[in-house]
């Protein structure tokens, strides 16, 4: 068996409540108050561009107030007046119940008992049997008023010909384009080097596309007296983010799909990409997720479960007459529920040889994702034992790679940290028990949902891209929405980072990304820092190859800076190639040993992995 290829992170991009992921801007929004002045200014300039405001004129207060978790803004809905249909039973006060209607409003099939009397050429009187059940359009006060939202003013659908795409797919186009351009290597150059069938794309939405342009519109249309369009059904599918990336951004013909695991979906897809790279099935893998759940129907569902932080719950926590929406999510503290959020994130993996050959920037390495279910459960949404297994395996994988000493002093845990009472007790116990078992005395624990909210299937993507920022700047974001840990939180062997903590990036070796999803979907990933990944690349490929990499990487670093400059200046649009380079039957040439699809050659000389069984 040959050497396992190392999946190296060479690019990343996305959009969430903190801004654009590439060049670490979203991460730096989280730690803006401890950044050097020059870096801080650049990050605020990037935010201002996203929000469509002049960087020189916009105040920092405005930029800060209109990012991260905050009161739901009008572009989503008005939480004080959410539309709904109230059921009424109507009876006549005296005489029969009669309504005057336009003829064109009459249903195609008249209900039993309706009597129609013409009044004019276009109106009729309808006598109806009593009682009459009707739905009255009205509004109601929504008990959940906070969410993690994209920066105010940022609308991904205006950046390309979005053609009524659901919001999640618009966000995925932006995230994939950002990730692609963040690599600093022209996509055409990569395509020339990598066979078309050795590029994988795994991306999805745990909830699917549920807004009015997707499944939400499909399910609501007839009930609201509207028609169902041909786009509602196909664009609502949960794997559609991967389909859009293949069809309109990359033109990829390799492995694709979406593995769904509730809140762990991004890590499920990362597992697929890692396996493709390690086994040699792919040399490039794009891993992503997009969720756009900030709409009243989705939030109503989670609120009915008692899962979301309500205004009443927040007021009771603070003993206040007003709810603090900025502090709605309080991981590992006294809390009352999680805060829903929108996000689209994507990372790009190369195998180690390709990264060295092309001079790609090494942001880290993704070596393992472990997935385990909870076994038998009483409550499908309650915590279980599977996360003990995933955390233990991910930590053991780090130990196998790095050794006991580095495991105990060079790591970081990005906790799931939702902000619910059940999570604070169950996850803290799991982390504490894992640290104790592996001899770790003060494991740093971060919980980014305190800033970003819970973006469901994209949540671990938020954690991964922010971890790359920690390794670049050496600042672990603190859990700053809380004053103290709750008494029922396990603290042994853990160091919950309550305030921003400065670390030496050179001493950082690994991070464990943890995710606990509804239904018992647990996943924990082992990531290696760029310092460790670089050492591994030098060890495998040799000093000469590494020197060549350094020379090639200088030009790539410059192209990455140029892309960031152009983005801040507003000179970059998302990559969206509609009706571009479409291949048909005439572009396929078959052969027994290989086939040609357009300009790409596909090798058909496949190995027999069961040779010993076929003799």
Secondary structure as a PSIPRED ss2 file (coil, helix, strand):
# PSIPRED VFORMAT (PSIPRED V4.0)

   1 X C   1.000  0.000  0.000
   2 X C   1.000  0.000  0.000
   3 X C   1.000  0.000  0.000
   4 X C   1.000  0.000  0.000
   5 X C   1.000  0.000  0.000
   6 X C   1.000  0.000  0.000
   7 X E   0.000  0.000  1.000
   8 X E   0.000  0.000  1.000
   9 X E   0.000  0.000  1.000
  10 X E   0.000  0.000  1.000
  11 X E   0.000  0.000  1.000
  12 X E   0.000  0.000  1.000
  13 X E   0.000  0.000  1.000
  14 X E   0.000  0.000  1.000
  15 X E   0.000  0.000  1.000
  16 X E   0.000  0.000  1.000
  17 X C   1.000  0.000  0.000
  18 X C   1.000  0.000  0.000
  19 X E   0.000  0.000  1.000
  20 X E   0.000  0.000  1.000
  21 X C   1.000  0.000  0.000
  22 X H   0.000  1.000  0.000
  23 X H   0.000  1.000  0.000
  24 X H   0.000  1.000  0.000
  25 X H   0.000  1.000  0.000
  26 X H   0.000  1.000  0.000
  27 X H   0.000  1.000  0.000
  28 X H   0.000  1.000  0.000
  29 X H   0.000  1.000  0.000
  30 X H   0.000  1.000  0.000
  31 X C   1.000  0.000  0.000
  32 X H   0.000  1.000  0.000
  33 X H   0.000  1.000  0.000
  34 X H   0.000  1.000  0.000
  35 X C   1.000  0.000  0.000
  36 X C   1.000  0.000  0.000
  37 X H   0.000  1.000  0.000
  38 X H   0.000  1.000  0.000
  39 X H   0.000  1.000  0.000
  40 X H   0.000  1.000  0.000
  41 X H   0.000  1.000  0.000
  42 X H   0.000  1.000  0.000
  43 X H   0.000  1.000  0.000
  44 X H   0.000  1.000  0.000
  45 X H   0.000  1.000  0.000
  46 X H   0.000  1.000  0.000
  47 X H   0.000  1.000  0.000
  48 X H   0.000  1.000  0.000
  49 X H   0.000  1.000  0.000
  50 X H   0.000  1.000  0.000
  51 X H   0.000  1.000  0.000
  52 X C   1.000  0.000  0.000
  53 X C   1.000  0.000  0.000
  54 X C   1.000  0.000  0.000
  55 X C   1.000  0.000  0.000
  56 X C   1.000  0.000  0.000
  57 X C   1.000  0.000  0.000
  58 X C   1.000  0.000  0.000
  59 X C   1.000  0.000  0.000
  60 X H   0.000  1.000  0.000
  61 X H   0.000  1.000  0.000
  62 X H   0.000  1.000  0.000
  63 X H   0.000  1.000  0.000
  64 X H   0.000  1.000  0.000
  65 X H   0.000  1.000  0.000
  66 X C   1.000  0.000  0.000
  67 X C   1.000  0.000  0.000
  68 X C   1.000  0.000  0.000
  69 X E   0.000  0.000  1.000
  70 X E   0.000  0.000  1.000
  71 X E   0.000  0.000  1.000
  72 X C   1.000  0.000  0.000
  73 X C   1.000  0.000  0.000
  74 X C   1.000  0.000  0.000
  75 X C   1.000  0.000  0.000
  76 X C   1.000  0.000  0.000
  77 X C   1.000  0.000  0.000
  78 X C   1.000  0.000  0.000
  79 X C   1.000  0.000  0.000
  80 X C   1.000  0.000  0.000
  81 X C   1.000  0.000  0.000
  82 X E   0.000  0.000  1.000
  83 X E   0.000  0.000  1.000
  84 X E   0.000  0.000  1.000
  85 X E   0.000  0.000  1.000
  86 X E   0.000  0.000  1.000
  87 X E   0.000  0.000  1.000
  88 X E   0.000  0.000  1.000
  89 X E   0.000  0.000  1.000
  90 X E   0.000  0.000  1.000
  91 X C   1.000  0.000  0.000
  92 X C   1.000  0.000  0.000
  93 X C   1.000  0.000  0.000
  94 X C   1.000  0.000  0.000
  95 X C   1.000  0.000  0.000
  96 X C   1.000  0.000  0.000
  97 X E   0.000  0.000  1.000
  98 X E   0.000  0.000  1.000
  99 X E   0.000  0.000  1.000
 100 X E   0.000  0.000  1.000
 101 X E   0.000  0.000  1.000
 102 X E   0.000  0.000  1.000
 103 X H   0.000  1.000  0.000
 104 X H   0.000  1.000  0.000
 105 X H   0.000  1.000  0.000
 106 X C   1.000  0.000  0.000
 107 X C   1.000  0.000  0.000
 108 X C   1.000  0.000  0.000
 109 X C   1.000  0.000  0.000
 110 X C   1.000  0.000  0.000
 111 X C   1.000  0.000  0.000
 112 X C   1.000  0.000  0.000
 113 X C   1.000  0.000  0.000
 114 X C   1.000  0.000  0.000
 115 X E   0.000  0.000  1.000
 116 X E   0.000  0.000  1.000
 117 X E   0.000  0.000  1.000
 118 X E   0.000  0.000  1.000
 119 X C   1.000  0.000  0.000
 120 X C   1.000  0.000  0.000
 121 X C   1.000  0.000  0.000
 122 X C   1.000  0.000  0.000
 123 X E   0.000  0.000  1.000
 124 X E   0.000  0.000  1.000
 125 X E   0.000  0.000  1.000
 126 X E   0.000  0.000  1.000
 127 X E   0.000  0.000  1.000
 128 X E   0.000  0.000  1.000
 129 X C   1.000  0.000  0.000
 130 X C   1.000  0.000  0.000
 131 X C   1.000  0.000  0.000
 132 X E   0.000  0.000  1.000
 133 X E   0.000  0.000  1.000
 134 X E   0.000  0.000  1.000
 135 X E   0.000  0.000  1.000
 136 X E   0.000  0.000  1.000
 137 X E   0.000  0.000  1.000
 138 X E   0.000  0.000  1.000
 139 X E   0.000  0.000  1.000
 140 X E   0.000  0.000  1.000
 141 X C   1.000  0.000  0.000
 142 X C   1.000  0.000  0.000
 143 X C   1.000  0.000  0.000
 144 X C   1.000  0.000  0.000
 145 X C   1.000  0.000  0.000
 146 X E   0.000  0.000  1.000
 147 X E   0.000  0.000  1.000
 148 X E   0.000  0.000  1.000
 149 X C   1.000  0.000  0.000
 150 X C   1.000  0.000  0.000
 151 X C   1.000  0.000  0.000
 152 X C   1.000  0.000  0.000
 153 X C   1.000  0.000  0.000
 154 X C   1.000  0.000  0.000
 155 X C   1.000  0.000  0.000
 156 X H   0.000  1.000  0.000
 157 X H   0.000  1.000  0.000
 158 X H   0.000  1.000  0.000
 159 X C   1.000  0.000  0.000
 160 X C   1.000  0.000  0.000
 161 X C   1.000  0.000  0.000
 162 X C   1.000  0.000  0.000
 163 X C   1.000  0.000  0.000
 164 X C   1.000  0.000  0.000
 165 X C   1.000  0.000  0.000
 166 X C   1.000  0.000  0.000
 167 X H   0.000  1.000  0.000
 168 X H   0.000  1.000  0.000
 169 X H   0.000  1.000  0.000
 170 X H   0.000  1.000  0.000
 171 X H   0.000  1.000  0.000
 172 X H   0.000  1.000  0.000
 173 X H   0.000  1.000  0.000
 174 X H   0.000  1.000  0.000
 175 X H   0.000  1.000  0.000
 176 X H   0.000  1.000  0.000
 177 X H   0.000  1.000  0.000
 178 X H   0.000  1.000  0.000
 179 X H   0.000  1.000  0.000
 180 X H   0.000  1.000  0.000
 181 X H   0.000  1.000  0.000
 182 X H   0.000  1.000  0.000
 183 X C   1.000  0.000  0.000
 184 X C   1.000  0.000  0.000
 185 X C   1.000  0.000  0.000
 186 X C   1.000  0.000  0.000
 187 X H   0.000  1.000  0.000
 188 X H   0.000  1.000  0.000
 189 X H   0.000  1.000  0.000
 190 X H   0.000  1.000  0.000
 191 X H   0.000  1.000  0.000
 192 X H   0.000  1.000  0.000
 193 X H   0.000  1.000  0.000
 194 X C   1.000  0.000  0.000
 195 X C   1.000  0.000  0.000
 196 X H   0.000  1.000  0.000
 197 X H   0.000  1.000  0.000
 198 X H   0.000  1.000  0.000
 199 X E   0.000  0.000  1.000
 200 X E   0.000  0.000  1.000
 201 X E   0.000  0.000  1.000
 202 X E   0.000  0.000  1.000
 203 X E   0.000  0.000  1.000
 204 X E   0.000  0.000  1.000
 205 X C   1.000  0.000  0.000
 206 X C   1.000  0.000  0.000
 207 X C   1.000  0.000  0.000
 208 X C   1.000  0.000  0.000
 209 X C   1.000  0.000  0.000
 210 X C   1.000  0.000  0.000
 211 X C   1.000  0.000  0.000
 212 X C   1.000  0.000  0.000
 213 X C   1.000  0.000  0.000
 214 X C   1.000  0.000  0.000
 215 X H   0.000  1.000  0.000
 216 X H   0.000  1.000  0.000
 217 X H   0.000  1.000  0.000
 218 X H   0.000  1.000  0.000
 219 X H   0.000  1.000  0.000
 220 X H   0.000  1.000  0.000
 221 X C   1.000  0.000  0.000
 222 X H   0.000  1.000  0.000
 223 X H   0.000  1.000  0.000
 224 X H   0.000  1.000  0.000
 225 X C   1.000  0.000  0.000
 226 X C   1.000  0.000  0.000
 227 X C   1.000  0.000  0.000
 228 X C   1.000  0.000  0.000
 229 X C   1.000  0.000  0.000
 230 X H   0.000  1.000  0.000
 231 X H   0.000  1.000  0.000
 232 X H   0.000  1.000  0.000
 233 X H   0.000  1.000  0.000
 234 X H   0.000  1.000  0.000
 235 X H   0.000  1.000  0.000
 236 X C   1.000  0.000  0.000
 237 X C   1.000  0.000  0.000
 238 X C   1.000  0.000  0.000
 239 X C   1.000  0.000  0.000
 240 X H   0.000  1.000  0.000
 241 X H   0.000  1.000  0.000
 242 X H   0.000  1.000  0.000
 243 X H   0.000  1.000  0.000
 244 X H   0.000  1.000  0.000
 245 X H   0.000  1.000  0.000
 246 X H   0.000  1.000  0.000
 247 X H   0.000  1.000  0.000
 248 X H   0.000  1.000  0.000
 249 X H   0.000  1.000  0.000
 250 X H   0.000  1.000  0.000
 251 X C   1.000  0.000  0.000
 252 X C   1.000  0.000  0.000
 253 X C   1.000  0.000  0.000
 254 X C   1.000  0.000  0.000
 255 X C   1.000  0.000  0.000
 256 X E   0.000  0.000  1.000
 257 X E   0.000  0.000  1.000
 258 X C   1.000  0.000  0.000
 259 X C   1.000  0.000  0.000
 260 X C   1.000  0.000  0.000
 261 X C   1.000  0.000  0.000
 262 X H   0.000  1.000  0.000
 263 X H   0.000  1.000  0.000
 264 X H   0.000  1.000  0.000
 265 X H   0.000  1.000  0.000
 266 X H   0.000  1.000  0.000
 267 X H   0.000  1.000  0.000
 268 X H   0.000  1.000  0.000
 269 X H   0.000  1.000  0.000
 270 X H   0.000  1.000  0.000
 271 X H   0.000  1.000  0.000
 272 X H   0.000  1.000  0.000
 273 X H   0.000  1.000  0.000
 274 X H   0.000  1.000  0.000
 275 X H   0.000  1.000  0.000
 276 X H   0.000  1.000  0.000
 277 X H   0.000  1.000  0.000
 278 X H   0.000  1.000  0.000
 279 X H   0.000  1.000  0.000
 280 X C   1.000  0.000  0.000
 281 X C   1.000  0.000  0.000
 282 X C   1.000  0.000  0.000
 283 X C   1.000  0.000  0.000
 284 X E   0.000  0.000  1.000
 285 X E   0.000  0.000  1.000
 286 X E   0.000  0.000  1.000
 287 X E   0.000  0.000  1.000
 288 X E   0.000  0.000  1.000
 289 X E   0.000  0.000  1.000
 290 X E   0.000  0.000  1.000
 291 X E   0.000  0.000  1.000
 292 X E   0.000  0.000  1.000
 293 X C   1.000  0.000  0.000
 294 X C   1.000  0.000  0.000
 295 X C   1.000  0.000  0.000
 296 X H   0.000  1.000  0.000
 297 X H   0.000  1.000  0.000
 298 X H   0.000  1.000  0.000
 299 X H   0.000  1.000  0.000
 300 X H   0.000  1.000  0.000
 301 X H   0.000  1.000  0.000
 302 X H   0.000  1.000  0.000
 303 X H   0.000  1.000  0.000
 304 X H   0.000  1.000  0.000
 305 X C   1.000  0.000  0.000
 306 X C   1.000  0.000  0.000
 307 X C   1.000  0.000  0.000
 308 X E   0.000  0.000  1.000
 309 X C   1.000  0.000  0.000
 310 X C   1.000  0.000  0.000
 311 X H   0.000  1.000  0.000
 312 X H   0.000  1.000  0.000
 313 X H   0.000  1.000  0.000
 314 X H   0.000  1.000  0.000
 315 X H   0.000  1.000  0.000
 316 X H   0.000  1.000  0.000
 317 X H   0.000  1.000  0.000
 318 X H   0.000  1.000  0.000
 319 X C   1.000  0.000  0.000
 320 X C   1.000  0.000  0.000
 321 X C   1.000  0.000  0.000
 322 X C   1.000  0.000  0.000
 323 X C   1.000  0.000  0.000
 324 X C   1.000  0.000  0.000
 325 X H   0.000  1.000  0.000
 326 X H   0.000  1.000  0.000
 327 X H   0.000  1.000  0.000
 328 X C   1.000  0.000  0.000
 329 X C   1.000  0.000  0.000
 330 X C   1.000  0.000  0.000
 331 X C   1.000  0.000  0.000
 332 X C   1.000  0.000  0.000
 333 X C   1.000  0.000  0.000
 334 X C   1.000  0.000  0.000
 335 X C   1.000  0.000  0.000
 336 X C   1.000  0.000  0.000
 337 X C   1.000  0.000  0.000
 338 X E   0.000  0.000  1.000
 339 X C   1.000  0.000  0.000
 340 X E   0.000  0.000  1.000
 341 X E   0.000  0.000  1.000
 342 X E   0.000  0.000  1.000
 343 X E   0.000  0.000  1.000
 344 X E   0.000  0.000  1.000
 345 X E   0.000  0.000  1.000
 346 X E   0.000  0.000  1.000
 347 X E   0.000  0.000  1.000
 348 X E   0.000  0.000  1.000
 349 X E   0.000  0.000  1.000
 350 X E   0.000  0.000  1.000
 351 X E   0.000  0.000  1.000
 352 X H   0.000  1.000  0.000
 353 X H   0.000  1.000  0.000
 354 X H   0.000  1.000  0.000
 355 X H   0.000  1.000  0.000
 356 X H   0.000  1.000  0.000
 357 X H   0.000  1.000  0.000
 358 X H   0.000  1.000  0.000
 359 X C   1.000  0.000  0.000
 360 X C   1.000  0.000  0.000
 361 X C   1.000  0.000  0.000
 362 X C   1.000  0.000  0.000
 363 X C   1.000  0.000  0.000
 364 X E   0.000  0.000  1.000
 365 X E   0.000  0.000  1.000
 366 X E   0.000  0.000  1.000
 367 X E   0.000  0.000  1.000
 368 X E   0.000  0.000  1.000
 369 X E   0.000  0.000  1.000
 370 X E   0.000  0.000  1.000
 371 X E   0.000  0.000  1.000
 372 X E   0.000  0.000  1.000
 373 X C   1.000  0.000  0.000
 374 X C   1.000  0.000  0.000
 375 X C   1.000  0.000  0.000
 376 X C   1.000  0.000  0.000
 377 X C   1.000  0.000  0.000
 378 X C   1.000  0.000  0.000
 379 X C   1.000  0.000  0.000
 380 X C   1.000  0.000  0.000
 381 X C   1.000  0.000  0.000
 382 X C   1.000  0.000  0.000
 383 X C   1.000  0.000  0.000
 384 X C   1.000  0.000  0.000
 385 X C   1.000  0.000  0.000
 386 X H   0.000  1.000  0.000
 387 X H   0.000  1.000  0.000
 388 X H   0.000  1.000  0.000
 389 X H   0.000  1.000  0.000
 390 X H   0.000  1.000  0.000
 391 X H   0.000  1.000  0.000
 392 X H   0.000  1.000  0.000
 393 X H   0.000  1.000  0.000
 394 X H   0.000  1.000  0.000
 395 X H   0.000  1.000  0.000
 396 X H   0.000  1.000  0.000
 397 X H   0.000  1.000  0.000
 398 X H   0.000  1.000  0.000
 399 X H   0.000  1.000  0.000
 400 X H   0.000  1.000  0.000
 401 X H   0.000  1.000  0.000
 402 X H   0.000  1.000  0.000
 403 X C   1.000  0.000  0.000
 404 X H   0.000  1.000  0.000
 405 X H   0.000  1.000  0.000
 406 X H   0.000  1.000  0.000
 407 X H   0.000  1.000  0.000
 408 X H   0.000  1.000  0.000
 409 X H   0.000  1.000  0.000
 410 X C   1.000  0.000  0.000
 411 X E   0.000  0.000  1.000
 412 X E   0.000  0.000  1.000
 413 X E   0.000  0.000  1.000
 414 X E   0.000  0.000  1.000
 415 X C   1.000  0.000  0.000
 416 X C   1.000  0.000  0.000
 417 X C   1.000  0.000  0.000
 418 X C   1.000  0.000  0.000
 419 X C   1.000  0.000  0.000
 420 X C   1.000  0.000  0.000
 421 X H   0.000  1.000  0.000
 422 X H   0.000  1.000  0.000
 423 X H   0.000  1.000  0.000
 424 X H   0.000  1.000  0.000
 425 X H   0.000  1.000  0.000
 426 X H   0.000  1.000  0.000
 427 X H   0.000  1.000  0.000
 428 X H   0.000  1.000  0.000
 429 X H   0.000  1.000  0.000
 430 X H   0.000  1.000  0.000
 431 X H   0.000  1.000  0.000
 432 X H   0.000  1.000  0.000
 433 X H   0.000  1.000  0.000
 434 X H   0.000  1.000  0.000
 435 X H   0.000  1.000  0.000
 436 X H   0.000  1.000  0.000
 437 X H   0.000  1.000  0.000
 438 X C   1.000  0.000  0.000
 439 X C   1.000  0.000  0.000
 440 X C   1.000  0.000  0.000
 441 X C   1.000  0.000  0.000
 442 X C   1.000  0.000  0.000
 443 X E   0.000  0.000  1.000
 444 X E   0.000  0.000  1.000
 445 X E   0.000  0.000  1.000
 446 X E   0.000  0.000  1.000
 447 X C   1.000  0.000  0.000
 448 X C   1.000  0.000  0.000
 449 X H   0.000  1.000  0.000
 450 X H   0.000  1.000  0.000
 451 X H   0.000  1.000  0.000
 452 X H   0.000  1.000  0.000
 453 X C   1.000  0.000  0.000
 454 X E   0.000  0.000  1.000
 455 X C   1.000  0.000  0.000
 456 X H   0.000  1.000  0.000
 457 X H   0.000  1.000  0.000
 458 X H   0.000  1.000  0.000
 459 X H   0.000  1.000  0.000
 460 X H   0.000  1.000  0.000
 461 X H   0.000  1.000  0.000
 462 X H   0.000  1.000  0.000
 463 X H   0.000  1.000  0.000
 464 X H   0.000  1.000  0.000
 465 X H   0.000  1.000  0.000
 466 X H   0.000  1.000  0.000
 467 X H   0.000  1.000  0.000
 468 X H   0.000  1.000  0.000
 469 X H   0.000  1.000  0.000
 470 X H   0.000  1.000  0.000
 471 X H   0.000  1.000  0.000
 472 X H   0.000  1.000  0.000
 473 X H   0.000  1.000  0.000
 474 X C   1.000  0.000  0.000
 475 X E   0.000  0.000  1.000
 476 X E   0.000  0.000  1.000
 477 X C   1.000  0.000  0.000
 478 X C   1.000  0.000  0.000
 479 X C   1.000  0.000  0.000
 480 X C   1.000  0.000  0.000
 481 X C   1.000  0.000  0.000
 482 X C   1.000  0.000  0.000
 483 X C   1.000  0.000  0.000
 484 X C   1.000  0.000  0.000
 485 X C   1.000  0.000  0.000
 486 X C   1.000  0.000  0.000
 487 X C   1.000  0.000  0.000
 488 X C   1.000  0.000  0.000
 489 X C   1.000  0.000  0.000
 490 X C   1.000  0.000  0.000
 491 X C   1.000  0.000  0.000
 492 X C   1.000  0.000  0.000
 493 X C   1.000  0.000  0.000
 494 X E   0.000  0.000  1.000
 495 X E   0.000  0.000  1.000
 496 X E   0.000  0.000  1.000
 497 X C   1.000  0.000  0.000
 498 X C   1.000  0.000  0.000
 499 X C   1.000  0.000  0.000
 500 X C   1.000  0.000  0.000
 501 X E   0.000  0.000  1.000
 502 X E   0.000  0.000  1.000
 503 X C   1.000  0.000  0.000
 504 X C   1.000  0.000  0.000
 505 X H   0.000  1.000  0.000
 506 X H   0.000  1.000  0.000
 507 X H   0.000  1.000  0.000
 508 X C   1.000  0.000  0.000
 509 X C   1.000  0.000  0.000
 510 X E   0.000  0.000  1.000
 511 X E   0.000  0.000  1.000
 512 X E   0.000  0.000  1.000
 513 X E   0.000  0.000  1.000
 514 X E   0.000  0.000  1.000
 515 X E   0.000  0.000  1.000
 516 X E   0.000  0.000  1.000
 517 X E   0.000  0.000  1.000
 518 X C   1.000  0.000  0.000
 519 X C   1.000  0.000  0.000
 520 X C   1.000  0.000  0.000
 521 X E   0.000  0.000  1.000
 522 X E   0.000  0.000  1.000
 523 X E   0.000  0.000  1.000
 524 X E   0.000  0.000  1.000
 525 X E   0.000  0.000  1.000
 526 X E   0.000  0.000  1.000
 527 X E   0.000  0.000  1.000
 528 X E   0.000  0.000  1.000
 529 X E   0.000  0.000  1.000
 530 X H   0.000  1.000  0.000
 531 X H   0.000  1.000  0.000
 532 X H   0.000  1.000  0.000
 533 X H   0.000  1.000  0.000
 534 X H   0.000  1.000  0.000
 535 X H   0.000  1.000  0.000
 536 X H   0.000  1.000  0.000
 537 X H   0.000  1.000  0.000
 538 X H   0.000  1.000  0.000
 539 X H   0.000  1.000  0.000
 540 X H   0.000  1.000  0.000
 541 X H   0.000  1.000  0.000
 542 X H   0.000  1.000  0.000
 543 X H   0.000  1.000  0.000
 544 X H   0.000  1.000  0.000
 545 X H   0.000  1.000  0.000
 546 X H   0.000  1.000  0.000
 547 X H   0.000  1.000  0.000
 548 X H   0.000  1.000  0.000
 549 X H   0.000  1.000  0.000
 550 X H   0.000  1.000  0.000
 551 X H   0.000  1.000  0.000
 552 X H   0.000  1.000  0.000
 553 X H   0.000  1.000  0.000
 554 X H   0.000  1.000  0.000
 555 X H   0.000  1.000  0.000
 556 X H   0.000  1.000  0.000
 557 X H   0.000  1.000  0.000
 558 X H   0.000  1.000  0.000
 559 X H   0.000  1.000  0.000
 560 X H   0.000  1.000  0.000
 561 X H   0.000  1.000  0.000
 562 X H   0.000  1.000  0.000
 563 X H   0.000  1.000  0.000
 564 X H   0.000  1.000  0.000
 565 X H   0.000  1.000  0.000
 566 X H   0.000  1.000  0.000
 567 X H   0.000  1.000  0.000
 568 X H   0.000  1.000  0.000
 569 X C   1.000  0.000  0.000
 570 X C   1.000  0.000  0.000
 571 X C   1.000  0.000  0.000
 572 X C   1.000  0.000  0.000
 573 X C   1.000  0.000  0.000
 574 X C   1.000  0.000  0.000
 575 X C   1.000  0.000  0.000
 576 X C   1.000  0.000  0.000
 577 X C   1.000  0.000  0.000
 578 X C   1.000  0.000  0.000
 579 X C   1.000  0.000  0.000
 580 X C   1.000  0.000  0.000
 581 X C   1.000  0.000  0.000
 582 X C   1.000  0.000  0.000
 583 X C   1.000  0.000  0.000
 584 X C   1.000  0.000  0.000
 585 X H   0.000  1.000  0.000
 586 X H   0.000  1.000  0.000
 587 X H   0.000  1.000  0.000
 588 X E   0.000  0.000  1.000
 589 X E   0.000  0.000  1.000
 590 X C   1.000  0.000  0.000
 591 X C   1.000  0.000  0.000
 592 X C   1.000  0.000  0.000
 593 X C   1.000  0.000  0.000
 594 X E   0.000  0.000  1.000
 595 X E   0.000  0.000  1.000
 596 X E   0.000  0.000  1.000
 597 X E   0.000  0.000  1.000
 598 X C   1.000  0.000  0.000
 599 X C   1.000  0.000  0.000
 600 X E   0.000  0.000  1.000
 601 X E   0.000  0.000  1.000
 602 X E   0.000  0.000  1.000
 603 X E   0.000  0.000  1.000
 604 X C   1.000  0.000  0.000
 605 X C   1.000  0.000  0.000
 606 X C   1.000  0.000  0.000
 607 X C   1.000  0.000  0.000
 608 X C   1.000  0.000  0.000
 609 X C   1.000  0.000  0.000
 610 X C   1.000  0.000  0.000
 611 X H   0.000  1.000  0.000
 612 X H   0.000  1.000  0.000
 613 X H   0.000  1.000  0.000
 614 X C   1.000  0.000  0.000
 615 X C   1.000  0.000  0.000
